[in-house]
């Protein structure tokens, strides 16, 4: 089975977390959110702030690197055209 990694960029109050949780449930895959950053910080000893700052740099982010190294493919960014 191919590994599936979906990332959702969202703004505060947009309901992205609920959408992500529902999508993960429907796809039968794990859901990760800020808890993953907390776990990485705990396991590596890096500060949460350092990990969050690194994560804001999309193509240089840890999760982007992890996703593409596991066989994920880059998809074009979907934006609201309004």
Secondary structure as UniProt FT lines:
FT   TURN            12..13
FT   HELIX           16..27
FT   HELIX           34..44
FT   HELIX           48..55
FT   HELIX           58..60
FT   HELIX           62..69
FT   TURN            70..71
//
